[in-house]
Amino acid sequence: MTTESLTRRFQDKIDQELKIEPKDWMPDAYRKTLIRQISQHAHSEVVGMLPEGNWITRAPSLRRKVALLAKVQDEAGHGLYLYSACETLGIRRETLIEELLSGKAKYSSIFNYPTLTWADIGAIGWLVDGAAIMNQVPLCRCSYGPYARAMVRVCKEESFHQRQGFEILLTLCQGAADQKAMAQDALDRWWWPSLMMFGPSDKDSIHTAQSMRWKIKRFTNDELRQKFIDMTVPQAEVLGLTIPDPELQWDEASGHYHSGPIDWEEFGQVLRGNGPCNAERLEARQRAHQEGTWVREAAQAYAAKQIEESKKVG
Ligand code: FAQ
């Protein structure tokens, strides 16, 4: 079969909403796009443990500590499913990790912002997990089977995370004036970076058009961002908080909220490694990798021993 006819058959399959599985033929560019997106996504889950991990020892009650610990562990699990899904495309996990540790690979811009108060933990759950769900629910229908299946469980867990974040903020907002002010301050700092999570505007997005044709992405960055704004503004009203956007207003004609411009210069700076915590995040991952060397060696020695013993039995 020629590459042309293989490509046609591949696209037909996608158009019929059939899944592409690891052993199926796929164009190199499709494989490359998936490796890029899934590995960036995996790195985001793992680096994303750092801002919240920062508050585990300072959670204000045992209940809050248990919930936060479980959430951070869930994010580690998401990273693991995603690295596994990525490996089905023929790349080694070690290579992906090296790319993260060397600073070559991207991870979500949002995790380069600091968590200054307990309210930030609420804001991350509510806004960051909220944005993640908005982006990831359509990925459950992604054309690549292993990625789509990994996303189903991830989304269920993210939805619990989103609710625990909202509940933290609701408690603060119903508390003392200082607590409400802390919640407002967290919203002021996390709102715009959360909108940036959806990526550049459609006119500047390099990959969206092709990823939509391949049904990796089902909506554009701007479409998802708008859905997120429309969903979140009424939730802020329930909390009694003000979204830090003076241009925000309901537009009757379109049935959507109109919002002000995003500071794309800030987004670009964070992507180029100049965000408030880029260096700190990378350093923390490098140190964790270094300190985990003995764990990886022990796991490998154990696995080798198991194989040896199973051969003897066999
Ligand atoms: N940050 O052409 P596009 C989470 C890059 S998980 C950094 O629009 P695409 C869970 C993009 O990679 C959060 N880089 O690209 C959690 C590309 O660079 P490249 C992560 C960004 O792929 C919660 C370039 O800009 N979620 O939060 C960002 O079509 C709480 C051009 O962009 C995912 O990864 C950004 N925000 O669309 C964990 C979801 N945006 O590769 C812990 C899966 C764009 O050419 C606590 N990924 N870039 O060098 C996606 O849906 C897509 O990859 C997008 C970007 C939408 C992120």
Residues whose N, C-alpha, C, O or C-beta is under 5 A from the ligand:
A	BS01	FAQ	R36 Q37 Q40 H41 S44 E45 G48 M49 E75 K106 Y107 S108 S109 V128 D129 A132 M196 M197 F198 G199 P200 S205 I206 H207 T208
